[in-house]
Amino acid sequence: MHRLETKAELLCFLTLSEIFSFRTRGAWLRVDHLVESTRIWLRCHNHHADWRLRIELSRMATDLAQQLVKAGDIVRNQPDASWFVTRDTKINLASPWVIVIYARCVATLSGDISGGAA
């Protein structure tokens, strides 16, 4: 898993999963849920990542989700996951919220500490 876009898609998926969990249950994903979500995404997309990358992306997703939730209402009033993931577990780039979060993921992975345009 070497392409920036692929890493950004997984990071975005995990970030959105964290946000959805927090918005619906009032709690962030447990570590085992993050691990399983990563495995499922990788398997569904026929990608592989070593354990170091999986841990790094999971940590980044948790941090990014917490920043986004703290920053405001980027995903407020979104009752279900259908707005951010398609049936085949691809991120829904038709959603304006997903586009913003994906752009933040790309910026984070590219080392743009400002996070790009918010």
N, C-alpha and C positions, 0 to 999 in steps of 0.2 A: 504494500500500500504506500506508494511513493508520491502520487500526484497530489498536489495541493487541493484540487477540487474534490477528490475522493475523501481526503482527511476532513475537509471543511463540511462535506455532506454528513459524515459520521458525527463530527463535533456538533453540527446543527441539530441532527436527530437527537443526540443525547441531551443537548441544552433544552430543546423543546420538550423532551420527555420530563426533564427536571421541572420545568415551568408548569407543565400540565399537572404533574403530581402535586406541586405546591398549591396550585390554584384549585384543584379538586379535593385534595385530602388535607391541605394545610401542613404538609410535611414534605421534605425533600425525599428523593429516592434513597432507599437503603443501598449500601455498597453492593450487596448481592444482586439487587435489581439492576443496578447500573452495569454490572458485569454481564448479567444475562441479556440485557438490552443490547449491549455491544456485540455479544456473540450472535444473537439473532440477526442483527443488522448485517454483520459481516457475512454470515451464512446466506442470507437472502440475496445479497449482492455479489456473492462469489468472490469475496475479498478475504485477505488474510492480513493480520497485524500481529507483531510480537507483543508480548505482555507489557513491555515498557511503554510502547506507543498506546496500548489500550488504557493503561493506568494514567498516562499523561493526558490523553483526550478526555477521560472521565473526570479527572480533576479540573481540567479547563472548563468542561461543560458545567460542572457544579458551580465554579466561580463565576462564570459568565451568566448563568441562570440567576444566581443570587444578585448580581449587579443589575441585570435587566429588570428583575422584579422590584428591587429597591428603587431603581430610577424612575419608575412610573407605571403608566397603564398600557404598556405595549401590547399586552395580551388580555387585558381585562374584558369581561363579558364574552369570553369564548367558552361555551359550555362543554364542548367535547373536542376530541382529538382530530376530528375530520378536517378542521381548518389547517392543520399543519402536516399531516401525513396522508399520502394516498393509500389505497388498498394494498399496494405492493410494497409498503414501508419506504417509499421514496418521499423525501420532503416535498411539500406542496409549494412549488415556486410560483403558483398563481396567487398565493396569499401575500398581501403587502407586509404583514407581520413577519412571515417566514423570510421574505426577501431581506428585510432589515436585519434579522437575526443571522441569516446566512452571511451577509456582508460583514457583520461583526466577527463571525467565525473566521472568515478569510483574513480579515485584518489582524485578528489575534494570532493566527498561524503564521502570518507574514511578518510578525514582529512589530506591527504598528500599534504601539502601546496606547495611542489615543483612541483606538477602536474604530477609526474611520468616522464617517459622518453619522451622527446619531439623530 
